[in-house]
Amino acid sequence: MKKLTPKELLPCSVAVTLQIIGTRWKVLIVRELLNGTKRFSELKRVVVCSQKVLTSNLRELENDGIISRKIYPVIPPKVEYSLTKIGTTLKPVIEELSKWGDYYKELEKGNDAK
């Protein structure tokens, strides 16, 4: 998959953000990489999806400039993923999503008590 061109980006800024990180897997990948560089196997343990789905989402994030991939010339192959400079700018977005998730869970606890 290639990087989106300016013509392919949606006119709404929120929609553009969702175009780039709008799947549940991409948000979780970015969340994990905010804690530092990770190998594929480390991401696979915490982002519980199929290998195919994880690989696809990693490629899309790389193509969009959110993450970088470093391949080491060793056997077995070693690949590490980390956030790019632009990827790290997603930190406040992920933090706010986390806060909202906490808020919603508390709200739902109150509705269960009724």
N, C-alpha and C positions, 0 to 999 in steps of 0.2 A: 504494500500500500504506500502511495506517495503522500508527501506533505500536502495539506490543503492549500490551494492558491487563494489569493484575496477574493477572486470571483466566487469561489466555492464556500467561503465563509458566510454564515447567515448574517443578516443585518442587525439582529438583536445581540447585544453583548453577552447576556445570560445564555442565549442559545449557542453562541460561539464557545463559551466555557463548557457547555454540555457536549458540544461536538468533540472537544478535545479530551475531556475527562469524565464524560457522562455515563460510563458503564460502572456497575458496582465493583467490577474487578479493577478497573483503572484507578478508582479512588483508593481502594485498599492497597494497591501497588505503591501509589504515591505516598500514602500514609506510612507504609513500611520503610520506604527509601528516605523519608524525612529523618529516620533514625540512623541513617548511614548506608554505605555500600553493602549490597547483598548479592550472594550467588543465587543462581536459579533455584537450587534445591532449598535454600532458605526461604525464598519467596513462595515456593510450592507448598511448604509446610504451613505457612500462615494465611496465604490466599488460597483457600480450599476450592479449587476448580480443576478441570482437566488440564493436562499438559498442553494440549492443543490450544485451549482457550487462553491459558497463561502466556504461551508463546506469541499468540496473535496479538494480545493486548500489549505485551512488551514491545513488539515490533511497531505497533501503531504509536505508542508513546515515544519511541525512539524516532520514528519518522516525523512526528510533530515537534521534536526538539525538547521534549519534557525530560527524557532520561537519556543517558549515554550507556553504551555497552563496551566493555573492555574484554578483549579475547586474549588469553595467554597461550603462547605456543608450547603447550605441554600435553602429555598424554597421561590420563584422560583429559579431554578438553576442560579448561577452566574459563568460565565467563562470569564477569561481575557487572552488576547494574548499579548506577547511581543517578541522582538527580542532576540535571544541568543547572546553570545559573537561573534560567527561566523556570525550571521545575521547582526550585526552592521558593520561588515567589508564590507558590500554591500553599505554603504553610498556613497563612492566616485563613485561607478558604477551608482547608481541612480542619483547622481548629474550630472554626465557626460551625461547620457541619457536625463536629463532635459535640459541641455545646448544645446545638439544637436537638441532636439525638438524645442527649441526657435529659433535656427539658421535656421532650415528647414522652420518653419512658416514664418520667415522674408524673406527667399528666395522665398517662394511661393507668398508672398505679392508683391514682385518685379515682378514676372512673371505675376501676375494679371494686373499690370499696363501697360504691353506691348500690 
